[in-house]
Amino acid sequence: MAVIWYGVQSYIGGQCVTLMIQSIWPSYADLPNTLPENAGLDTKHFVSFFLFWLLSLPALWLPVHKIRHLFTVKAYYAPIAAIAFFAWAIARAKGIGPIVHRPNTVHGSKLGWAVVKGIMSCLGNFAALIMNNPDFSRFARKPKDAIWAQLITIPAGFAITSFIGIIVSSSSVVIFGEEIWNPLVLLTRFQEGASSGQRFGIFVISTGFALAQLGTNIAANSVSAGTDMTALLPRYLNIRRGSYICAGIGLAMCPWHLVSTSNQFTTYLSAYSLFLSAIAGVMISDYFFVRKGYIEIDQLYSGEKTGPYYYNFGFSWRAYAAYFAGILINIVGFAGAVGRTVPAGATYIYNFNYFTGVIIAAGVYYILARVFPVPATSDTWNELDTVDSVMSVTSGQEGGEESVEREESVMGTKGV
């Protein structure tokens, strides 16, 4: 799924590149189209997409910790660009009053379900990071370092970003008389008849958005995909090679088809949640309720058939059964979302797709683990979260540098 997101966000980054080039050379907007109609996009947008994709490749060569300064710049630049766009949209709409005082177009239960679907879309947007979070939180010194930072910044960040998006999109009705849900399309409309100063402002804002796409693609997509591929084929792949494979597939998948309309994009996000919520449910149930935080670190890296994590021929049938159960609860509703006629009840269940997927998968896994017990569990909460407890594990088993290395391994897994 991270591979799919890499392609989608590269295409969005390409739209940012289009704005940047048009701000410098307005004639770029009139670039002749040489692609057939069934291609799904024109030459201009394909060139921009390819440029963003190509310029992203050097960043995949370096480990994340070596390009941390890029993320520092992004952390300052991107929010400033978003706030500038927010203020400019309000100014062009002649204040926030005309925006917020627009009458509702949806009422009653339709409004309630629209809110639910919006929440599910946000969760779909974050579904991959919920699972891939250990790729980064494992570097935390202790669990609280990972928990509190995310507990505050993620809800606040999503709320502020969503608020800016809603106000900016709503301003388009006041300014242009039509709803423009894509902020990059709205910026394109701002370019119409823009002065040189206004074009410079659009360049600055679109550069901030492009930088945000690049940073997200590296942190949330390429690294996550590379890490998973490394675990799958460690003899042949590392994170760098996996990242380049991710980029290659992202180019080949023609991601513009997924984001051609707002309905298609939200349907895609829902489908994304359909598969990832079931995985998250199994992970949550296994760690918090079945094992109660107890992990035998050494055995995670063992290929012995007698190891507690080898299961049956290297696969946990309980996890797969729970995973498919989490998918099946939503699959009928998903068919309805893509145009099939399905019962109303299935549609209502699917409207809560992420929650239903997590709950069903977690519940089924917990029941299976009780009926068919898994090894290496604890009756009480037993997570290692102090240096002293880690040192007690390593004491007397490994000495010197090997003991230190094992301690770092355990501490690195605590943020999972």
Secondary structure, DSSP 8 states (H G I E B T S, - for coil): -HHHHHHHHHHHHHHHHHHHHHHH-GGGGG----S-GGGSS-HHHHHHHHHHHHHHHHHHHS-GGGGHHHHHHHHHHHHHHHHHHHHHHHHHTTSSHHHHTS--S--HHHHHHHHHHHHHHHHHHHHHHHHHTHHHHTTSSSHHHHHHHHHHHHHHHHHHHHHHHHHHHHHHHHHHSS----HHHHHHHHTTT--HHHHHHHHHHHHHHHHHHHHHIIIIIIHHHHHHHHHH-TTT--HHHHHHHHHHHHHHT-GGGTTSSHHHHHHHHHHHHHHHHHHHHHHHIIIIIISTT---HHHHT---TTSTT-TBTTB-HHHHHHHHHHHHHHHHHHHHHTT----HHHHHHHHTHHHHHHHHHHHHHHHHHHHS--SS--SS-----SHHHHHHHHTTTS-HHHHHHHHHHHHHHTT-
